[in-house]
Amino acid sequence: MSTARLHQQQQGVPSSHGVSGGGGGSSAAGAAAVDRTPFVGHRIPDEVKKMITLISGLDRSVFRLLLTATVSALEGKEVNVKELQERTKQTEETICVMISGLYRLLQLALRSTQKSEIINEDLKELKISDDFSMDIINAVTGQRRPFLLKHALVDAVHLNRLESLKWRVDVGISTSVLNRLLEPSVHMEMILTDGSIHHIEVPMQKFHELRYNVAHVLKEIEGLENRSILKIQD
């Protein structure tokens, strides 16, 4: 049997989903959507939207086969598309689209800090049935979660972090223009987690400007974290 590794698309499109229905339940869900960001983000990934359309008419047994294959793909295993075609009676293109969407959805759910109840609310907002939502929740909260999370974070965007910092203050006694300068400057050597070394030398005035701007940014971040929309729900 032939095997194929499925790769998810990373392009996002503007969200077009909303809260349907009437009564107190829908208004509560709407309030929750206002107070926090859904685990899929405000822009639903294109592959997730296509997947939701295709799975709406599936039997639960077929969906579970696709979900199991997606979990295997998250673990770095090969997905046997031909076998899935025979067992699900779906075309190769349809299977690839559905697994790509499920792959992206599981990644986002695994990376989320929200509790399962909140993720379940977001899945309802996406018009995913209760049975399918339950299976997705079980997949990302079960005993294999730590292993799946490790693989889900591999594709995440990571920036280099500061490994170590050395600094010293130099005083320039003179230059080719001035015989007597005595101007201090700060020399910093930064080593990042990728092993790269960066040297920065700034006059004392610029260093104070840097210090002020860093303090200002930290204060802005603290102010943002205090806003209810960015707080992690209990």
JORA-V346357 format. One line per field, one symbol per residue. ss: DSSP state (@ for helix, = for strand, . for the rest). phi: phi as a letter, one per 40 degrees, with the letter a starting at -180 (. if undefined). A space follows every 10 residues. Layout:
ss->???
phi->???
This chain:
ss->...=...... .=........ ..@@@@@@@@ @@@@@..... ....=@@@@@ @@@@@....@ @@@@@@@@@@ @@@@....=. @@@@@@@@.. .@@@@@@@@@ @@@@@@@@@@ @....@@@@@ @@@@@....@ @@@@@@@@@@ @...@@@@@@ @@........ .========= ==........ ..======== ==....==== ===@@@@@@@ @@@@@@@@@@ @@@@@..@@@ ....
phi->.cbaccbccb cbbdcbcacb gbgccccccc cccccacdcc gcbcddcccc cdccccbccc cccccccccc cccccgccbc ccccdccbgb cccccccccc ccdcccdccc cccccccccc ccccccgccc cccccccccc bcccddcccd cccccccbbc bccabbaabb bccabccbcb bfbcabbbbb bcccgcbbbb bbcdcccccc cccccccccc cccccccccb cccc
